[in-house]
Amino acid sequence: MGAAPSLAGLPRLSDGTLAELEPLAHLPTITSLALVDNPVSKLKDYRAFVIALLPRLKVLDYKRVKLAEREEAEARLRHGP
């Protein structure tokens, strides 16, 4: 069995907006992502946005994604903030 897809150490994002993370949606099999030191991780709704964007994500910034957190994030994405 192969290792689960994960990303860590992405380069710093240029304009610091959540929209910069949207290309990650083209990588739907990502199960782990770490952007702790990236300025975008400090933005309001960052965690919910990324969780809703990546349906198989299990760990974000070294913290487990809980089912209730995923459900809330997906509802927010569908209905707006």
C-alpha positions in Angstrom: 0.0 0.0 0.0 1.4 3.4 -0.9 1.7 6.5 1.3 -1.3 8.8 1.6 -0.9 12.0 -0.6 0.2 15.0 1.5 1.7 18.4 1.0 3.9 20.5 3.2 6.1 23.4 2.7 4.3 25.1 -0.2 5.9 28.4 -1.1 4.5 31.5 0.5 1.5 32.7 -1.4 1.8 36.2 -3.0 -1.3 38.1 -2.2 -2.5 36.3 0.9 -6.0 35.5 -0.1 -8.0 32.3 0.2 -8.6 32.3 -3.6 -4.9 31.4 -4.0 -5.7 28.0 -2.5 -8.4 27.2 -5.0 -5.9 25.4 -7.4 -5.5 22.8 -4.6 -9.1 21.6 -5.5 -7.4 20.0 -8.6 -5.6 17.7 -6.1 -8.7 16.1 -4.5 -6.8 13.1 -3.1 -4.7 15.2 -0.6 -5.2 13.8 2.9 -2.7 15.9 4.7 -1.7 19.6 4.2 0.5 21.9 6.3 0.5 25.6 5.7 1.3 26.7 9.3 3.9 29.3 8.5 2.2 30.6 5.4 0.5 34.0 5.9 -2.7 32.6 4.3 -3.2 30.3 7.3 -3.8 33.4 9.4 -6.8 34.5 7.4 -10.4 34.4 8.7 -12.1 31.1 7.6 -8.9 29.6 6.3 -9.3 26.3 8.0 -13.0 25.9 7.0 -12.2 27.0 3.4 -9.4 24.4 3.0 -11.5 21.6 4.6 -14.4 22.3 2.3 -12.1 22.5 -0.7 -10.4 19.1 -0.2 -12.9 16.4 0.5 -10.4 13.7 1.5 -8.3 15.9 3.8 -7.8 14.3 7.2 -5.1 16.5 8.7 -4.7 20.2 8.3 -1.7 22.0 9.9 -1.0 18.9 12.0 -4.5 18.9 13.5 -7.0 16.2 12.7 -10.1 17.3 10.7 -13.2 16.1 12.6 -16.4 15.1 11.0 -18.5 17.9 12.6 -15.8 20.4 11.4 -16.1 19.1 7.9 -19.9 19.2 7.8 -19.8 22.8 9.1 -17.2 23.8 6.6 -19.0 22.3 3.6 -22.3 23.9 4.7 -20.6 27.3 4.9 -19.1 26.9 1.5 -22.5 26.0 0.0 -24.4 28.8 1.8 -21.7 31.5 2.1 -20.2 32.8 5.3 
